[in-house]
Amino acid sequence: MNGMTTSGPTASVFMTDFYQMTSAYALWKSGKHNERAVYDYFYRTPPFGGVYALFAGLRDLLDYVARFRYTPEKIARMRELLPRVEPEFFAWLAGLDYSDVRIYAMREGSLAFPRVPMIRVEGPAAPAQMLETHLLALCNFPSGIMTNAARYRVAAGDDKILLEFGLRRAQDGNRASHYAVLGGFDGTSNVEAAGILGEAPKGTMMHAFIEMFSRLGDIKNPMLKRVGGAGIAENFTDEVLEFRRLLGYDNTNDGELAAFIAYALAHPHSFLALVDTYDTLLSGVPNFACVALALSRFGYAPVGIRIDSGDLAFLSREARRIFRVSDSAAGTPVVCSRAKIFVSNDVNEATLWALRAQPHEINGYGIGTHLVTCEGSPAFNGVYKLVAHGGAARIKLSDTVEKVTIPGAKDAYRLIGGDGKIILDLMVEAGFPAPSPGEKVFARHPFIEGKRAHIIPTRVIPLLDLVWDGRIVAALPEPQAVKRHAEAQMEFLREDHLRPLNPTPVKVSVSGELYRSMHELWMREAPVPTLQ
Amino acid sequence: MNGMTTSGPTASVFMTDFYQMTSAYALWKSGKHNERAVYDYFYRTPPFGGVYALFAGLRDLLDYVARFRYTPEKIARMRELLPRVEPEFFAWLAGLDYSDVRIYAMREGSLAFPRVPMIRVEGPAAPAQMLETHLLALCNFPSGIMTNAARYRVAAGDDKILLEFGLRRAQDGNRASHYAVLGGFDGTSNVEAAGILGEAPKGTMMHAFIEMFSRLGDIKNPMLKRVGGAGIAENFTDEVLEFRRLLGYDNTNDGELAAFIAYALAHPHSFLALVDTYDTLLSGVPNFACVALALSRFGYAPVGIRIDSGDLAFLSREARRIFRVSDSAAGTPVVCSRAKIFVSNDVNEATLWALRAQPHEINGYGIGTHLVTCEGSPAFNGVYKLVAHGGAARIKLSDTVEKVTIPGAKDAYRLIGGDGKIILDLMVEAGFPAPSPGEKVFARHPFIEGKRAHIIPTRVIPLLDLVWDGRIVAALPEPQAVKRHAEAQMEFLREDHLRPLNPTPVKVSVSGELYRSMHELWMREAPVPTLQ
């Protein structure tokens, strides 16, 4: 596990709720700390008003589990915090590790539906329970942000470039950037997160840079070498100004043009101009055209523009029109016309859907705030619940049926139809035989007696694999493999699961045996109240 | 700065947007990197629908600034990311530090109002600009969460105990816990965050613990020593069962009672029972009463209960009633009656206000999700804007008047009236004389010409202090001092600033001179469009 790539700083044993420690002691003192317990990590209601989530955070969790140890320093602090407990407890704690715990989990990046376990933890009650806060803290936000990113990708369409620019507004920028890319973004501006992902960070230009130039005289050294030239620098500003005269763009802002020239001189291979500082259509876009044409004349391919305010659909169309006019006037048909148009003004999922319904010329989006903070569902409500204890299934009852847990250690399978789409997810008691492709399976709604079906799946995917058995069972997929896995998973969903308004829920079911044992337990445990 | 307490992991130079680096190179190549620039950190719209924010994150920021250095390792990575730039740039970068930069800032925990700078950065353009992403990433979320916590405190009232329990749902749990406590919470369950704050973490009991007990026989060793006794342990379970018989609470859940006994045996000094696992009023509260009375008989003071579901106001009143009945039946008038009642079911600011308007017996709240994710305003929209460059004030224009920046390096003062409440905040050009208590000051609305006033303040508080001048100017307040400062700051606000619905905005103004120079610059820079 050494050197394993995690999405952020490694978790400490103290990144937990204090009651995990007080409860562990109470279990230890009651002699119950080694009784076998089974816990499920699952969620009840899909985030963002949708019907699915993508599971993430497993790599960070197993990194924690593998490194878990109460060092003498931590034990010393525990003695301060629990001054009255029996000293033998600390000896037990100092020797504690996760060697006797088994963790089954979905592959990171997998689609997860309500009540289907994403993780199952089996082992001695105390360490299995103590994992709760860590597991939730390490998996909830990653699952939330990865799901959010996937939803943005669905809304934008596959042909658009999506860049994550949210570090400055994020609550946890590094995890936000990391899992946004894994969920479907093409890149991030976050230098650290990009490095962990093994990618180059992305970026454009900033307003403050442009504001620092006020006249063409601010260009100190206008010389630039041509690509494939003799290595002698020539005057780039002159070339830009020649195009400016040719195109008649003489009323644009000189400071902005100077800033564009300065940027192009510094980064001729990656010139992407922010065009809305003064006036997008009257200044920014024409200034870009002049610099882009000059760059092209010098042998460089300009990248494009970013629009950060105004009516994005309208401005993108007008910008494209000005690009075509400029190319035409300059006699260079594809220099400006093929420039990419990025937009970045408080874009959220709803904006992306709205833009799909209107004509525009946008190629890519720079997205920050609403993506990284998961506005709409800022908390992913994954929970970690006891489902078996001492060999017996346990059910958590609630007046709200949705809050009743599915008891017992369970395996889960995804049944795929002939069209390659999900028919349903099926939970069965752990150890029971798996459904087989081409064979009839009986599946029941977990709560509604009348809802049941026979399914003949074309493909059966086991969802929970043993990932920890005292050590990492098999090397975990690298981040880029998680990204590809998530992309493939999204293909299991039908259009009607993905639509923004009233999406069709994906069916989640239990086997006939699990239905029976669950409802027997329910009837046994639920008191029959006397209403007076 | 070594060993300075920060709220989380120390920031890396790579915790930034890539365009800070590409822009720095473009400035360097243009010979503009050492031109003097001034930046303001401020926000435009208060979070959470309110009229104020608390400024936080300065300690973490200065920790970063003091440690700032591009190590050879970082330079090597930069060379990979920017393979085409002139090598001399990296030599410049390797030698870069913040010795030539000055940072003025509000004291952490200060009230901050729209457009008033919380931080002013002055220095060479490149390093001053490069600070943007770090400053925003380090101050925005802390300011947001601290403000949110203060709002919860206002809503709950000063007599209630507020505990932060949100680690499992937080995006950044450690910063959330840290700044929630600084903003007015009495404690956190987060062990790591509590340690950094120099506090003991807080906690109660969990459902899973209770579910692991199913009968009284689960108590392996019922012996407990009396406080002040001869050191001989006596049978505690027998004592509990005696009270159970006396009070007639024989229909409660045995497993729950066993769990309570086990917890009391482990933590007799801090017995706080979670009472809603089976039935709050029929099982949990009576079971608590039996254990609490037995603990009291053994010389221990029970702490109280936590209710995690249902109608919190109703259940708290009924619980208190049962406590009184139990005490009365047991002949011990204050054991149960004085128990604290905590509630913790998805409580948010609106719940706290609603509870103030109805009778209840709640003493404290365990608050998670909505607090730590800043639901309602998950992003604090602080921005970092260039306000002067090369000795000249700069204004950022926008079609939206609220987005126009107040140009130039500015000082800011808080004018306090005879009632100890804020009259207004006043911005003046930096270096201009400060207003004096008892002397008439002329203040103008920054945008609306007709709004102006003379103020005779009782007290004048300078808001921006020099905190960095190549090194930390004066030791920064420790977290507990920040907490006390924030508490005192909140006293400056009137009731009508604090109410949840339509709070009165706090006035923010500029001096007559600043108004004049700002509007002259605005008229000079804003083009007069021709509408056709």
Contacts between the chains, C-beta under 8 A, distances in Angstrom:
chain1	res1	chain2	res2	distance
A	9	B	9	4.5
A	12	B	192	5.6
A	14	B	191	4.2
A	14	B	192	4.0
A	14	B	195	6.5
A	15	B	167	7.2
A	15	B	173	6.8
A	15	B	174	7.1
A	15	B	190	7.5
A	15	B	191	7.6
A	15	B	192	5.2
A	16	B	167	7.2
A	16	B	190	7.6
A	16	B	191	5.6
A	16	B	192	7.8
A	17	B	165	6.9
A	17	B	167	6.0
A	17	B	168	7.2
A	17	B	189	4.1
A	17	B	190	6.9
A	17	B	191	7.4
A	17	B	201	7.8
A	17	B	203	6.1
A	18	B	189	5.1
A	18	B	190	7.9
A	18	B	191	5.4
A	18	B	194	7.5
A	18	B	201	3.7
A	18	B	202	6.3
A	18	B	203	3.7
A	19	B	189	6.6
A	19	B	203	3.6
A	19	B	204	6.0
A	19	B	205	6.5
A	19	B	206	5.6
A	20	B	206	8.0
A	21	B	191	7.1
A	21	B	203	7.9
A	22	B	203	5.8
A	22	B	205	8.0
A	22	B	266	7.4
A	22	B	267	6.0
A	22	B	270	7.8
A	23	B	205	7.1
A	23	B	206	5.7
A	23	B	208	7.8
A	23	B	209	4.7
A	23	B	263	8.0
A	25	B	266	5.4
A	25	B	267	7.5
A	26	B	209	6.6
A	26	B	262	5.6
A	26	B	263	4.9
A	26	B	265	7.8
A	26	B	266	3.8
A	26	B	267	6.7
A	27	B	209	7.0
A	27	B	212	7.1
A	29	B	221	7.8
A	29	B	262	7.3
A	29	B	265	6.4
A	29	B	266	4.4
A	30	B	213	7.9
A	30	B	218	7.0
A	30	B	219	7.0
A	30	B	220	5.9
A	30	B	262	4.4
A	30	B	265	7.6
A	30	B	266	7.3
A	31	B	220	4.4
A	31	B	221	7.7
A	32	B	212	5.9
A	32	B	213	7.8
A	32	B	218	7.2
A	32	B	262	7.8
A	35	B	212	7.0
A	37	B	208	8.0
A	37	B	212	7.2
A	39	B	208	7.7
A	77	B	195	6.7
A	81	B	191	7.5
A	81	B	200	6.2
A	81	B	201	6.9
A	84	B	267	7.8
A	84	B	269	6.1
A	85	B	266	7.2
A	125	B	212	6.1
A	129	B	206	7.7
A	129	B	208	5.8
A	129	B	209	7.5
A	132	B	168	7.4
A	132	B	206	8.0
A	132	B	208	7.6
A	133	B	167	5.8
A	133	B	168	5.4
A	136	B	167	7.9
A	136	B	168	3.7
A	136	B	169	7.2
A	137	B	167	5.5
A	137	B	168	5.7
A	137	B	170	7.0
A	137	B	173	5.4
A	140	B	168	6.7
A	140	B	169	6.1
A	141	B	170	7.3
A	141	B	171	4.8
A	165	B	17	6.9
A	167	B	15	7.2
A	167	B	16	7.2
A	167	B	17	6.0
A	167	B	133	5.8
A	167	B	136	7.9
A	167	B	137	5.5
A	168	B	17	7.2
A	168	B	132	7.4
A	168	B	133	5.4
A	168	B	136	3.7
A	168	B	137	5.8
A	168	B	140	6.7
A	169	B	136	7.3
A	169	B	140	6.1
A	169	B	379	4.1
A	169	B	380	7.6
A	169	B	381	7.1
A	170	B	137	7.1
A	170	B	141	7.3
A	170	B	171	7.6
A	170	B	379	7.8
A	171	B	141	4.7
A	171	B	170	7.6
A	171	B	171	3.8
A	171	B	172	4.6
A	171	B	175	7.4
A	171	B	176	7.5
A	171	B	373	7.2
A	171	B	374	7.5
A	171	B	378	7.1
A	172	B	171	4.6
A	172	B	172	3.9
A	173	B	15	6.8
A	173	B	137	5.4
A	174	B	15	7.1
A	175	B	171	7.4
A	176	B	171	7.5
A	189	B	17	4.1
A	189	B	18	5.1
A	189	B	19	6.6
A	190	B	15	7.5
A	190	B	16	7.6
A	190	B	17	6.9
A	190	B	18	7.9
A	191	B	14	4.2
A	191	B	15	7.5
A	191	B	16	5.6
A	191	B	17	7.4
A	191	B	18	5.4
A	191	B	21	7.2
A	191	B	81	7.6
A	192	B	12	5.7
A	192	B	14	4.0
A	192	B	15	5.2
A	192	B	16	7.8
A	194	B	18	7.5
A	195	B	14	6.5
A	195	B	77	6.8
A	200	B	81	6.2
A	201	B	17	7.8
A	201	B	18	3.7
A	201	B	81	6.9
A	202	B	18	6.3
A	203	B	17	6.1
A	203	B	18	3.7
A	203	B	19	3.6
A	203	B	21	7.9
A	203	B	22	5.8
A	204	B	19	6.0
A	205	B	19	6.5
A	205	B	22	7.9
A	205	B	23	7.1
A	206	B	19	5.6
A	206	B	20	8.0
A	206	B	23	5.7
A	206	B	129	7.8
A	206	B	132	8.0
A	207	B	386	7.8
A	207	B	396	7.0
A	208	B	23	7.8
A	208	B	39	7.8
A	208	B	129	5.8
A	208	B	132	7.6
A	208	B	385	7.4
A	208	B	386	4.3
A	209	B	23	4.7
A	209	B	26	6.6
A	209	B	27	7.0
A	209	B	129	7.5
A	211	B	386	5.3
A	211	B	389	6.7
A	211	B	394	5.6
A	211	B	396	7.2
A	212	B	27	7.1
A	212	B	32	5.8
A	212	B	35	7.0
A	212	B	37	7.2
A	212	B	125	6.2
A	212	B	386	7.3
A	212	B	389	5.4
A	212	B	390	7.9
A	213	B	30	7.9
A	213	B	32	7.8
A	218	B	30	7.1
A	218	B	32	7.2
A	219	B	30	7.0
A	220	B	30	6.0
A	220	B	31	4.5
A	221	B	29	7.9
A	221	B	31	7.7
A	262	B	26	5.7
A	262	B	29	7.3
A	262	B	30	4.4
A	262	B	32	7.8
A	263	B	26	4.9
A	265	B	26	7.8
A	265	B	29	6.4
A	265	B	30	7.5
A	266	B	22	7.5
A	266	B	25	5.4
A	266	B	26	3.8
A	266	B	29	4.4
A	266	B	30	7.3
A	266	B	85	7.2
A	267	B	22	6.0
A	267	B	25	7.5
A	267	B	26	6.7
A	267	B	84	7.8
A	269	B	84	6.1
A	270	B	22	7.8
A	278	B	527	7.7
A	279	B	527	7.4
A	309	B	398	7.5
A	309	B	399	7.9
A	369	B	379	4.6
A	369	B	381	7.7
A	370	B	379	8.0
A	372	B	379	7.9
A	373	B	171	7.2
A	373	B	373	7.9
A	373	B	374	8.0
A	373	B	378	3.7
A	373	B	379	4.8
A	374	B	171	7.5
A	374	B	373	8.0
A	374	B	378	7.1
A	375	B	378	5.5
A	375	B	379	7.5
A	378	B	171	7.1
A	378	B	373	3.7
A	378	B	374	7.1
A	378	B	375	5.5
A	378	B	378	4.5
A	379	B	169	4.1
A	379	B	170	7.8
A	379	B	369	4.6
A	379	B	370	8.0
A	379	B	372	7.9
A	379	B	373	4.8
A	379	B	375	7.5
A	380	B	169	7.6
A	381	B	169	7.1
A	381	B	369	7.7
A	385	B	208	7.4
A	386	B	207	7.8
A	386	B	208	4.3
A	386	B	211	5.3
A	386	B	212	7.3
A	389	B	211	6.7
A	389	B	212	5.4
A	390	B	212	7.9
A	394	B	211	5.6
A	396	B	207	7.0
A	396	B	211	7.2
A	398	B	309	7.5
A	399	B	309	7.9
A	527	B	278	7.7
A	527	B	279	7.4
